[in-house]
C-alpha cells in the first residue's frame, strides 16, 4: 500500500508529524510519504518558499524511518493538483497496488471544487481525518461521495487499489501552521510545537519574521 499525506507544511509541526505516525500505524504499513505542495490552488500562497519548506520537512523527519518526503509536486511547474500527483504515482506503482491519500474534513467539505475531483476516487482511496470545528455539509457532493463509497474499516482499503472513502478520527494535536506563523511573527516562542531542528533553522534563515 502507498499512503500519501499532502499539504503546504508551512511550517511543518508536531501536529503534522504525529498524525502521519498515527495513520501509518493504523494502516499497518511501513511508510507514509509527506508530499509538500508547490503552489496550493485552494489557499493563499505559502509564507516560505518551496525549497525552504522542503528543507524544514526533511529536517523534521530525519530521525523517523516511517516517514518519507516525496517532492514531486515541487518539481512541477504551476499549481499542485492532487489528480495529477495521483495519476503519476498510479503509473509508477501499477493498477493493482492500493493507493491512499489523506485529507482533512475542512478540505474534503470543498472536495467538489478540486480539479478532476470525480476522477480522484478512481485513482486512490481517500482517508478523511476529522478536524475539530469542521464538518461535511449534508446533501453536498462530498457527502454524497462519502455515502456512495464509504468503507467500514481500513481492511477494505488493503483489499482493492482505489475507490473507497473512510472517515477516521485519530488523536490530533491542536496546532496550526497559521497559528505558528503568527506566533513567530509576534516574537513569541513556538518551542515544543514543532521539532527543535526546524525551529533552529527558521531562526537561522529569518523565516516567518523570526
Secondary structure by P-SEA (a helix, b strand, c coil): cbbbbbcccccccaaaaaaaaaaaaaacccbbbbbbbccccccccccccaaaaaaaaaaacccccccccccccccccccccaaaaaaaaaaaaccccbbbbbbcaaaaaacccccccccccccbbbbbbbccccccccccaaaaaaaaccccccccccccccbbbbbbbcccccccaaaaaaaaaacccccccccaaaaaaaaaaccccc
